[in-house]
Amino acid sequence: MRADRNATRERILAAAGRLFAEQGYHGTGVDQLCKEVGLGKGALYYHLDSKEQVLFELCRRNVAELIQQANVLESHDLPARVRLQAMTRVLMRNIADHQQEWQVFFHNFEALTGTRAQTVRRLRDRFEELVGSMIGQCVTEGVFRSVHPIVVKGVLGFFNYAYLWYRQDGALSPEEIADIFFDALANGLAAPAVAAPEPSPRNVGPPNVGPRNVGSPNPRSENES
């Protein structure tokens, strides 16, 4: 019984994700959603108590999943750089698997009101905090240079709008795209390498600072080919 209820709920959310992505939240009526899933209003509201509750679940659940995955990664005794790269892979995979829901999130989030809006904002901010913490740990471990906290928004910006351009039939997997993005980010944030000082009788002055590792040439975006 519980399994059937969960399956129906997922069917409602999947249909709402498609309709909201195509027509917008305000452009989709409850009657249309009911027709799409073959339920009456009473049955629909048994599973989700309002149209806004449907939007809330679409906006909430993927961010909540990312937070859960970030917490799992933080619990592992791994170098911060490895954890951050794994997090970018999880993020890109989530966006690729739920493109329409992310479109709904970015285009319709402002339609949420009251505690629902506050809850989604808290989840969004918490995920940013977790990514920022991973970046900060990379700084502490000496692999990234110290950067302004706003860099977190730039890092997430690499991925956030992938829902607009990612193609399921593209040449690159979500994980391969994430690795390409991460290489660009990691090279840009890398701490400068410090060379050993030239031997001299007096050894005066600070160590020589070597050039920053700029990485390999930018790859062609094969996912869009």
C-alpha positions as CSV (number, residue, x, y, z in Angstrom):
1,M,0.0,0.0,0.0
2,R,2.8,2.4,1.0
3,A,4.7,1.5,-2.2
4,D,1.7,2.2,-4.3
5,R,1.2,5.6,-2.6
6,N,4.9,6.5,-3.2
7,A,4.7,5.4,-6.8
8,T,1.6,7.6,-7.4
9,R,3.3,10.5,-5.7
10,E,6.3,10.2,-7.9
11,R,4.1,10.0,-10.9
12,I,2.4,13.3,-9.9
13,L,5.8,15.0,-9.4
14,A,7.1,13.7,-12.7
15,A,4.1,15.0,-14.6
16,A,4.2,18.3,-12.8
17,G,7.9,18.7,-13.5
18,R,7.2,18.2,-17.2
19,L,4.2,20.6,-17.3
20,F,5.8,23.3,-15.1
21,A,9.0,23.2,-17.2
22,E,7.0,23.5,-20.5
23,Q,4.3,25.9,-19.4
24,G,5.5,27.5,-16.1
25,Y,4.0,27.0,-12.7
26,H,1.4,29.7,-13.2
27,G,0.6,28.5,-16.7
28,T,-0.3,25.0,-15.5
29,G,-3.7,24.4,-13.9
30,V,-4.6,21.7,-11.4
31,D,-7.2,20.3,-13.8
32,Q,-4.5,19.8,-16.4
33,L,-2.2,18.1,-13.9
34,C,-5.1,15.8,-12.8
35,K,-5.8,14.9,-16.4
36,E,-2.1,14.2,-17.0
37,V,-1.9,11.7,-14.2
38,G,-5.4,10.4,-14.5
39,L,-6.5,11.4,-11.0
40,G,-9.4,13.5,-9.6
41,K,-8.6,16.5,-7.5
42,G,-9.4,14.7,-4.3
43,A,-7.0,11.9,-5.1
44,L,-4.3,14.4,-6.2
45,Y,-4.7,16.3,-2.9
46,Y,-4.5,13.1,-1.0
47,H,-0.9,12.7,-2.1
48,L,0.1,16.4,-2.2
49,D,-2.2,18.9,-0.5
50,S,-1.9,21.8,-3.0
51,K,-0.4,22.9,-6.2
52,E,2.2,24.9,-4.3
53,Q,3.1,21.7,-2.3
54,V,3.8,20.1,-5.6
55,L,6.2,23.0,-6.6
56,F,7.7,22.8,-3.1
57,E,8.6,19.2,-3.4
58,L,10.1,19.7,-6.9
59,C,12.3,22.5,-5.6
60,R,13.2,20.9,-2.3
61,R,14.1,17.3,-3.0
62,N,17.1,17.7,-5.3
63,V,18.8,20.2,-3.1
64,A,18.1,18.0,-0.1
65,E,19.7,15.1,-1.9
66,L,22.8,17.1,-2.7
67,I,23.1,18.1,1.0
68,Q,22.8,14.5,2.0
69,Q,25.5,13.5,-0.5
70,A,27.8,16.3,0.7
71,N,27.4,15.2,4.3
72,V,28.4,11.6,3.2
73,L,31.5,12.9,1.5
74,E,32.4,15.1,4.5
75,S,32.3,12.0,6.7
76,H,35.0,10.2,4.6
77,D,38.7,10.7,5.5
78,L,39.7,11.9,2.1
79,P,41.8,14.9,0.9
80,A,39.6,18.0,0.5
81,R,40.3,18.2,-3.2
82,V,39.1,14.7,-3.8
83,R,35.9,15.4,-1.8
84,L,35.2,18.6,-3.7
85,Q,35.7,16.9,-7.1
86,A,33.4,14.1,-6.1
87,M,30.8,16.7,-5.0
88,T,31.0,18.4,-8.5
89,R,30.4,15.0,-10.0
90,V,27.4,14.4,-7.8
91,L,26.0,17.8,-8.7
92,M,26.4,17.4,-12.4
93,R,24.8,14.0,-12.3
94,N,21.9,15.2,-10.3
95,I,21.3,18.1,-12.8
96,A,21.6,15.7,-15.8
97,D,19.1,13.3,-14.2
98,H,16.6,15.9,-13.2
99,Q,16.9,18.6,-15.9
100,Q,13.2,19.6,-15.9
101,E,13.0,19.8,-12.1
102,W,16.0,22.1,-12.0
103,Q,14.4,24.2,-14.7
104,V,11.3,24.5,-12.5
105,F,13.6,25.3,-9.5
106,F,15.3,28.2,-11.2
107,H,12.3,29.6,-13.1
108,N,9.5,29.1,-10.5
109,F,11.1,29.1,-7.1
110,E,9.8,32.6,-6.4
111,A,6.2,31.4,-6.6
112,L,6.7,29.6,-3.2
113,T,5.5,31.5,-0.2
114,G,5.8,31.4,3.6
115,T,7.6,28.5,5.3
116,R,7.9,26.6,2.0
117,A,10.0,29.4,0.5
118,Q,12.0,29.7,3.7
119,T,12.7,26.0,3.8
120,V,14.0,25.9,0.2
121,R,16.2,29.0,0.8
122,R,17.7,27.4,3.9
123,L,18.5,24.2,1.9
124,R,20.0,26.2,-0.9
125,D,22.1,28.2,1.6
126,R,23.2,25.1,3.4
127,F,24.4,23.5,0.2
128,E,26.4,26.6,-0.6
129,E,27.9,26.5,2.9
130,L,29.0,22.8,2.4
131,V,30.6,23.5,-0.9
132,G,32.3,26.6,0.6
133,S,33.5,24.5,3.5
134,M,35.1,22.1,1.0
135,I,36.8,24.9,-0.8
136,G,38.0,26.3,2.6
137,Q,39.5,22.9,3.5
138,C,41.3,22.9,0.2
139,V,42.8,26.3,1.2
140,T,43.7,24.9,4.6
141,E,45.4,21.9,3.0
142,G,47.5,24.2,0.8
143,V,46.1,23.1,-2.6
144,F,44.0,26.3,-3.2
145,R,45.0,29.9,-2.6
146,S,42.9,32.0,-0.3
147,V,39.9,33.4,-2.1
148,H,36.9,35.6,-1.4
149,P,33.8,33.6,-0.2
150,I,31.9,34.8,-3.3
151,V,33.9,32.4,-5.3
152,V,31.5,29.7,-4.1
153,K,28.8,31.2,-6.2
154,G,31.1,31.2,-9.2
155,V,32.0,27.6,-8.7
156,L,28.3,26.6,-8.5
157,G,27.6,28.8,-11.5
158,F,29.7,26.4,-13.6
159,F,27.0,23.8,-13.1
160,N,23.8,25.5,-12.2
161,Y,22.6,26.2,-15.7
162,A,23.6,22.9,-17.2
163,Y,19.9,22.1,-17.3
164,L,19.7,24.5,-20.2
165,W,22.4,23.0,-22.4
166,Y,23.1,19.4,-21.3
167,R,22.2,16.8,-23.9
168,Q,21.4,13.2,-22.9
169,D,22.8,12.0,-26.2
170,G,26.0,14.1,-26.0
171,A,29.5,12.7,-26.2
172,L,30.4,13.5,-22.6
173,S,28.9,11.9,-19.5
174,P,27.9,14.2,-16.6
175,E,30.9,13.0,-14.7
176,E,33.3,13.8,-17.6
177,I,31.8,17.3,-17.9
178,A,32.2,17.7,-14.1
179,D,35.9,16.7,-14.3
180,I,36.6,19.1,-17.1
181,F,34.9,21.9,-15.1
182,F,36.8,20.9,-12.0
183,D,40.1,20.9,-13.7
184,A,39.5,24.5,-14.9
185,L,38.4,25.5,-11.4
186,A,41.2,23.8,-9.6
187,N,43.8,25.3,-11.9
188,G,42.3,28.7,-11.4
189,L,42.3,28.4,-7.6
190,A,45.6,26.5,-7.2
191,A,48.0,27.8,-4.7
192,P,51.2,29.0,-6.3
193,A,54.0,26.5,-6.3
194,V,57.0,27.5,-4.2
195,A,60.4,26.6,-5.5
196,A,63.4,25.9,-3.3
197,P,65.8,28.9,-2.8
198,E,69.0,29.0,-4.8
199,P,71.9,27.8,-2.6
200,S,74.1,30.7,-1.6
201,P,76.4,31.5,1.3
202,R,74.0,34.0,2.7
203,N,70.7,32.7,1.4
204,V,69.1,36.2,1.5
205,G,65.5,36.8,0.5
206,P,62.3,34.8,0.2
207,P,62.0,31.6,-1.8
208,N,61.4,31.9,-5.5
209,V,57.8,31.5,-6.5
210,G,57.3,29.3,-9.6
211,P,54.7,29.9,-12.3
212,R,51.1,28.8,-11.6
213,N,50.0,25.5,-13.2
214,V,47.7,26.7,-15.9
215,G,46.8,23.2,-17.1
216,S,46.1,21.8,-20.5
217,P,44.3,23.7,-23.4
218,N,40.6,24.1,-23.0
219,P,38.7,21.0,-24.3
220,R,36.1,21.2,-27.0
221,S,32.5,21.0,-25.5
222,E,31.7,17.7,-27.0
223,N,28.4,17.4,-25.2
224,E,27.1,20.1,-27.4
225,S,28.4,18.6,-30.6
